[in-house]
Amino acid sequence: MNYICTWLCADEKGEESIFPQTGQKSSSQSHQNIYWRCLTVFYITSKRFNKNEKHLLFTNVKRLPVVDGRKMNDILSELEVEVIFTDFKYKTPKGYFGMFQNQFYEFSILEHIVQNNNNPDDKYMILDSDCIFLKPAKQLFDEASKQGFLSFEDECTTDLVIHGLSRKNMKSVYEDLLNKEIDEIPGYHLGEFYLCSVKNTRTIFSGFQELWPILMKRFELGLPKFNEEAHTLSYLYYKNGFKASESKTLMKRIWTNPLFYRNVSPSDTKLVVWHLPAEKTFGIAKLYDYFMSQCVNYGFKISDGEYIDYVQRTLGIPSLPVTMKLKYYTLSYYRAIMKRVRKIKLVPKSKPALAH
């Protein structure tokens, strides 16, 4: 059996972390609703192409919310998505790292898999919820069948610092952990994509169980450590000899906002999966509104050709019309201003000076 999964791990009050793409308090329902909308689009786009794969949602939310007047329970049931509740067991302590603290929830997911599936050949593909499908996932699962594993590396330079570590920094940490020198500078695997057999997931999770207390100790000692799941998975892949795919036709992290960074290319239209981290409140939000409208019934009434055309136009891939470019600039500046206003409102007013 092949499984297609995403997840939502909600931060609790007092345990918030920074999510630059939303600019909202991560424990707020408004922030979390952005991700509920994203995962709805994720399953809608996957179900269009992937009829034989089983769809799962992993979450630590015990009672699913009502979003935009509709019960998430009902939406996921209609899309034939099984919801699996699992606690967030691997929480980092205060001060460990300020951003994306819930990314270690992925290891709670891996724990659930190894504890509940005894079929070593079953494969789980776990994607971030801001991914969408353009083609059937069969190509991805077929590629993973070669070694029960598939991953992709970020084409970043060795000096680029990502979430606190560069690849050169990662090399030093690897050498500490492995107690030996390594010749090459390791790659940085994309954390938004995980595809492994149950057999290999057991290997990876077993390695994580050994690694987790070491990371906590390194934090206590003020030593460099892995700050998020991509650092951690990259190390576990390296330790176990799992190599990244060199394919350029399967998936890509696509940055779309021209105000900040845009890496869109014409060949992106041939990919199976787009990861769209800058589109949570832009293009994915528009897709959500369209797919949830009664006239299109989750978009399943339109043909695949119409779907592809609409998705490409809505997200500006591969070409970005001038009108869309202006919208990016206008909305981005507006949100930046409002974010600053919210920060100012949160700063307590100074007490008036006492009269002498």
C-alpha positions in Angstrom: 0.0 0.0 0.0 1.2 3.5 -0.8 0.2 6.3 1.6 0.0 10.0 0.8 0.1 12.1 4.0 0.4 15.6 5.3 0.1 16.9 8.9 -0.9 19.8 11.1 0.7 20.3 14.5 -1.0 23.2 16.4 1.1 25.2 18.8 -0.4 25.7 22.2 -0.6 29.0 24.0 2.7 29.8 25.6 4.5 27.5 23.2 4.4 29.7 20.1 7.2 29.9 17.5 7.8 32.1 14.5 6.2 31.4 11.1 7.4 34.2 8.7 5.0 33.2 5.9 1.9 33.9 8.0 3.0 36.7 10.3 0.5 35.6 12.9 0.7 34.1 16.4 1.1 30.4 15.8 -1.3 29.4 18.6 -4.1 31.5 17.1 -7.0 29.9 15.2 -6.5 32.4 12.4 -3.0 31.2 11.9 -4.0 27.5 12.1 -6.9 28.1 9.7 -4.3 29.0 7.0 -2.9 25.5 7.3 -6.4 23.9 7.4 -7.1 25.6 4.0 -3.7 24.5 2.6 -4.2 20.9 3.6 -7.7 20.9 2.1 -6.2 22.0 -1.3 -3.4 19.4 -0.8 -5.9 16.6 -0.6 -8.2 18.0 -3.3 -5.3 18.1 -5.8 -4.0 14.7 -4.7 -7.4 13.0 -5.0 -7.7 14.2 -8.5 -4.7 12.1 -9.6 -4.2 9.5 -6.9 -7.3 7.2 -6.7 -5.5 4.0 -5.4 -3.3 5.5 -2.7 -4.6 5.9 0.8 -4.7 9.4 2.2 -3.8 10.2 5.8 -3.8 13.3 7.9 -1.6 13.3 11.1 -2.5 15.9 13.7 -2.3 16.7 17.4 -5.6 18.5 17.2 -8.1 16.4 19.1 -11.2 18.3 17.9 -11.1 19.4 14.3 -12.3 23.0 13.8 -14.9 24.7 11.7 -13.2 26.7 9.0 -15.1 29.2 6.9 -18.4 27.8 8.1 -17.6 24.2 7.2 -16.6 21.3 9.5 -13.1 20.0 8.7 -14.4 16.5 9.8 -17.0 16.6 7.0 -14.5 17.9 4.3 -11.9 15.3 5.1 -14.6 12.5 5.2 -15.8 13.6 1.8 -12.3 13.5 0.5 -11.8 10.1 2.0 -8.9 11.2 4.2 -8.3 9.2 7.4 -7.4 11.4 10.4 -4.8 10.0 12.8 -4.3 11.8 16.1 -0.9 11.5 17.6 0.7 13.5 20.4 3.5 15.9 19.8 6.1 14.0 21.8 9.4 15.5 20.7 9.1 19.2 21.7 12.2 21.2 22.0 12.7 23.2 25.2 12.4 27.0 25.5 15.2 28.8 23.7 16.2 25.8 21.5 15.3 27.6 18.3 12.7 30.3 17.6 11.3 29.2 14.3 9.1 26.3 13.2 9.4 24.4 16.5 6.6 22.0 15.5 8.7 20.5 12.7 9.9 17.8 15.0 6.3 16.6 15.0 7.3 14.6 12.0 9.1 12.2 14.2 5.9 11.5 16.2 4.5 10.6 12.8 7.3 8.2 12.1 6.9 6.7 15.5 3.2 6.0 14.8 4.1 4.4 11.5 6.6 2.0 12.9 4.3 1.1 15.8 1.3 0.5 13.7 2.4 -1.0 10.3 4.2 -4.3 10.1 4.3 -4.4 6.3 8.0 -3.5 5.5 7.2 -2.7 1.9 4.4 -0.2 2.4 5.6 3.3 1.5 4.6 6.6 3.2 5.0 9.9 1.4 4.7 12.8 3.9 4.6 16.3 2.4 4.1 19.7 3.8 0.5 20.9 3.4 1.5 23.8 1.1 2.2 21.3 -1.7 -0.1 20.6 -4.6 -0.1 17.8 -7.2 0.1 18.3 -11.0 0.4 14.6 -11.9 -0.1 11.2 -10.4 2.2 10.3 -7.5 3.0 7.0 -9.2 6.2 8.4 -10.6 7.4 9.3 -7.1 6.5 5.9 -5.6 8.1 4.1 -8.6 11.3 6.0 -8.1 11.3 5.2 -4.3 10.9 1.5 -5.1 14.5 1.2 -6.1 15.8 1.5 -2.5 12.6 2.0 -0.5 13.6 5.7 -0.2 13.3 9.0 -2.1 14.6 12.4 -1.1 15.8 15.6 -2.8 18.5 18.1 -1.8 18.3 21.9 -1.7 20.8 23.3 -4.2 22.2 25.7 -1.7 25.8 26.8 -1.3 28.0 25.3 1.4 28.1 28.6 3.3 24.4 29.5 3.1 23.0 29.4 6.7 19.5 27.7 6.8 17.8 27.8 10.1 21.0 28.3 12.0 23.3 25.9 10.2 25.2 26.0 6.9 26.3 22.8 5.2 29.8 23.4 6.5 28.4 23.7 10.0 26.4 20.5 9.5 29.7 18.7 8.5 31.2 19.7 11.8 28.2 18.5 13.8 28.2 15.2 11.8 31.9 14.7 12.7 31.1 15.2 16.4 28.2 12.8 16.3 30.0 10.1 14.2 33.3 10.6 16.1 35.2 10.7 12.8 36.3 13.1 10.1 34.2 13.0 6.9 35.6 14.0 3.5 32.6 15.6 1.8 30.3 18.5 2.8 26.9 16.8 3.3 23.8 17.8 1.4 20.8 19.5 2.9 17.7 17.5 2.2 14.3 19.1 1.7 12.4 18.6 4.9 9.0 19.1 3.2 9.3 15.8 1.4 9.7 12.3 3.0 9.2 9.1 1.1 10.2 5.8 2.7 9.2 2.2 3.1 8.2 1.1 6.6 11.5 -0.9 6.7 13.6 2.2 6.1 11.4 4.3 8.4 12.2 1.9 11.2 15.9 2.5 10.6 15.4 6.2 10.5 13.3 6.4 13.6 15.6 4.1 15.5 18.4 6.5 14.7 16.3 9.4 15.8 15.6 7.8 19.2 19.4 7.6 19.8 19.9 11.1 18.5 17.2 13.0 20.3 18.8 13.0 23.9 22.1 13.9 22.3 20.5 17.0 20.7 19.0 18.0 24.0 22.4 17.6 25.7 24.1 19.7 23.0 21.5 22.4 23.6 22.2 22.4 27.3 26.0 22.7 26.6 25.5 25.5 24.0 26.9 23.4 21.2 25.7 23.5 17.6 22.8 21.1 17.1 20.1 20.3 14.5 17.4 23.0 14.8 14.7 21.4 12.6 13.6 18.2 11.0 15.5 18.8 7.7 18.8 19.1 9.5 18.0 16.0 11.5 16.7 13.9 8.5 19.8 14.9 6.5 22.0 13.5 9.1 20.1 10.3 9.5 20.0 9.8 5.7 23.8 10.4 5.6 24.5 8.0 8.5 22.5 5.2 6.8 23.8 5.8 3.3 20.5 7.1 1.8 21.3 9.2 -1.3 19.2 12.0 -2.7 17.6 11.7 -6.1 19.2 13.8 -8.9 15.9 14.0 -10.8 14.7 17.4 -11.7 11.3 16.3 -13.0 9.5 15.1 -9.8 9.2 17.9 -7.2 10.6 21.3 -6.4 10.4 24.0 -3.7 9.2 26.9 -5.8 9.5 30.4 -4.5 7.0 32.6 -6.3 6.9 36.1 -4.8 9.0 38.5 -7.0 9.3 41.0 -4.1 11.6 38.6 -2.2 12.8 35.7 -4.3 11.5 33.9 -7.4 13.0 30.7 -8.8 10.3 29.8 -11.3 11.3 28.2 -14.6 9.4 26.9 -17.6 10.3 23.3 -16.8 8.3 23.5 -13.6 5.1 22.7 -15.5 6.5 19.2 -16.0 6.8 18.4 -12.2 4.6 16.1 -10.2 4.5 18.1 -7.0 5.0 21.8 -6.4 6.0 23.0 -2.9 4.8 26.6 -2.6 5.9 28.1 0.8 5.2 31.7 -0.3 1.6 30.9 -1.5 -0.2 30.0 1.7 -2.1 33.2 1.8 -1.8 34.1 -1.9 -2.4 31.5 -4.6 -3.3 28.5 -2.4 -5.9 30.7 -0.7 -7.4 31.5 -4.1 -7.4 27.8 -5.1 -9.1 27.0 -1.8 -11.9 29.5 -2.5 -12.3 28.2 -6.0 -12.3 24.4 -5.1 -14.7 25.0 -2.2 -17.3 26.8 -4.3 -20.4 24.8 -5.0 -20.1 25.2 -8.7 -17.0 23.1 -9.0 -17.4 20.6 -6.2 -13.8 20.5 -5.0 -12.7 21.1 -8.6 -13.5 17.5 -9.6 -16.1 18.7 -12.2 -13.5 20.3 -14.4 -11.1 18.3 -16.6 -7.5 17.8 -15.9 -6.5 20.2 -18.6 -8.8 22.9 -17.2 -7.4 22.2 -13.7 -3.8 22.5 -14.8 -4.5 25.7 -16.7 -6.3 27.3 -13.7 -3.6 26.3 -11.3 -0.8 27.7 -13.5 -2.7 31.0 -14.0 -3.6 31.3 -10.3 0.0 30.7 -9.1 1.7 32.6 -12.0 3.8 29.5 -13.0 5.6 29.6 -15.3 4.8 33.2 -16.3 3.8 36.1 -14.0 1.6 38.7 -15.6 2.1 42.4 -14.7 -1.2 42.5 -12.9 -0.2 39.6 -10.6 3.2 41.2 -10.0 1.5 44.4 -8.8 -0.8 42.3 -6.5 2.3 40.6 -4.9 3.9 44.0 -4.3 0.7 45.6 -3.0 -0.3 42.8 -0.6 3.3 42.1 0.6 3.8 45.8 1.5 0.4 46.0 3.1 1.0 42.9 5.2 4.4 44.1 6.3 2.9 47.4 7.4 0.1 45.7 9.3 2.6 43.3 10.9 4.6 46.3 12.2 1.4 48.0 13.4 0.6 44.9 15.4 4.0 44.8 17.0 3.7 48.5 18.0 0.3 47.8 19.6 1.9 45.0 21.7 4.6 47.3 23.1 3.4 48.6 26.5 3.2 52.3 26.9 5.7 53.8 29.3 4.5 55.1 32.6 4.2 58.9 32.9 7.0 60.5 34.9 6.1 61.3 38.5 5.8 65.0 39.3 8.5 66.3 41.6 
